[in-house]
Amino acid sequence: MPFLGLFVLVSLSLYIMEKEQFKQELSSMEIRLTDMEEKIDSINTKLTQVVDAILGNPLTKSGGFIQEIEILKNEVADLKKKQAKYEEFKKKTMWTVGIIIALGAVIQYGVTIYANLVMAKKNQISPPQQIIKNP
C-alpha cells in the first residue's frame, strides 16, 4: 500500500505542477495575444494612413496622391496645348517673315530692272545692251 500512496502523491504533485505550468502557459499566451492585437491595431492605423495618403480621405477632403496625379495630368495637357499654339505661332511668323523677304527681293529685282531701263533711255542705249553690259 505505501506504493499506492506514493503513486497517488506523485501523481497529484505532477497534476498540480502541470496545472501550474498550464496556467503559466495560458498567461503567456494571453500576453502574446494582447501584444499581437496591439501590433495589428498599429498596422491597421498605418495602413489607413497610407490608403488616405494615396486615395484621399473624404472626411478631411484631402485628395491624396491620385488627385495630385490627376491635377498634374491636366497641367501637362494644358502645357502641351500651349506648346502646340506656340509652335503654330512660330510657324506662322516664320512664313510671314519669309514672304516679306521674298516680296522685298522681288521688289528690289523690279526696281533694279526699272532703274536699268530708265538709265538706258537716258543714255539712248537699247535696253537689252544695257542689261547685258551691267548685269
C-alpha positions in Angstrom: 0.0 0.0 0.0 2.7 2.5 0.6 3.5 2.3 -3.0 -0.1 3.2 -3.9 0.0 6.3 -1.6 3.4 7.3 -3.1 1.9 6.9 -6.5 -1.1 9.0 -5.7 1.1 11.6 -4.1 3.4 11.7 -7.1 0.5 11.8 -9.5 -1.1 14.6 -7.5 2.1 16.6 -7.4 2.6 16.1 -11.2 -1.1 17.1 -11.7 -0.6 20.3 -9.7 2.7 21.1 -11.5 1.0 20.5 -14.8 -1.9 22.7 -13.8 0.5 25.5 -12.7 2.5 25.1 -15.9 -0.8 25.2 -17.9 -1.7 28.4 -16.1 1.7 30.0 -16.8 1.4 29.0 -20.5 -2.2 30.3 -20.6 -1.0 33.6 -19.1 1.9 33.8 -21.5 -0.5 33.1 -24.4 -2.8 35.9 -23.2 0.2 38.3 -23.1 1.2 37.3 -26.6 -2.4 37.7 -27.8 -2.5 41.2 -26.3 0.8 42.1 -28.0 -0.4 40.7 -31.3 -3.7 42.7 -31.0 -1.7 45.9 -30.3 0.5 45.2 -33.3 -2.5 44.5 -35.6 -4.1 47.8 -34.4 -0.8 49.6 -35.1 -0.6 48.0 -38.6 -4.2 48.9 -39.3 -3.7 52.5 -38.3 -0.6 52.8 -40.5 -2.4 51.1 -43.4 -5.3 53.5 -43.1 -2.8 56.4 -43.2 -1.2 55.0 -46.3 -4.6 54.5 -48.0 -5.7 58.0 -47.0 -2.4 59.4 -48.5 -2.9 57.5 -51.7 -6.6 57.7 -52.3 -7.5 60.7 -50.1 -9.8 61.0 -47.2 -13.4 62.1 -47.8 -13.8 63.2 -44.1 -10.9 65.7 -44.3 -11.5 66.3 -48.0 -7.8 65.7 -48.8 -7.3 64.4 -52.3 -4.3 62.2 -51.8 -1.7 61.3 -54.4 -4.3 60.2 -57.0 -5.9 63.6 -57.1 -2.5 65.2 -57.3 -1.6 63.0 -60.3 -4.9 64.0 -62.0 -4.0 67.7 -61.4 -0.6 67.1 -62.9 -2.1 65.3 -65.9 -4.3 68.3 -66.5 -1.4 70.7 -66.2 0.6 68.6 -68.6 -2.3 68.6 -71.1 -2.6 72.4 -70.8 1.2 72.8 -71.3 1.0 70.6 -74.4 -1.8 72.7 -75.8 0.1 75.9 -75.1 3.2 74.4 -76.8 1.2 73.5 -79.9 -0.2 77.0 -80.1 3.3 78.4 -79.7 4.6 76.2 -82.4 1.8 77.2 -84.7 2.5 80.9 -84.0 6.2 80.3 -84.6 5.5 78.6 -87.9 3.1 81.4 -89.0 5.7 84.1 -88.0 8.5 82.3 -90.0 6.3 82.1 -93.1 5.3 85.8 -92.7 9.0 86.8 -92.4 9.9 84.5 -95.4 7.1 86.0 -97.5 8.1 89.6 -96.6 11.8 88.8 -97.5 10.7 87.2 -100.8 8.5 90.2 -101.6 11.4 92.5 -100.8 13.7 90.6 -103.1 11.1 90.7 -105.9 10.5 94.4 -105.4 14.3 95.0 -105.4 14.6 93.0 -108.6 11.8 95.0 -110.2 13.3 98.3 -109.0 16.7 97.3 -110.4 15.2 96.4 -113.8 13.2 99.6 -113.8 16.4 101.7 -112.9 18.3 100.0 -115.7 15.5 100.8 -118.1 15.4 104.4 -117.1 19.2 104.7 -117.4 19.0 103.0 -120.8 16.5 105.6 -122.0 18.6 108.4 -120.6 21.7 107.2 -122.3 19.8 106.4 -125.5 21.1 102.8 -125.4 18.8 100.0 -126.2 17.6 98.2 -123.0 19.0 94.7 -123.8 22.5 96.1 -124.3 22.4 98.0 -121.1 21.2 94.9 -119.2 23.9 92.8 -120.7 26.6 95.4 -120.1 25.6 95.9 -116.4 24.3 92.6 -115.1 
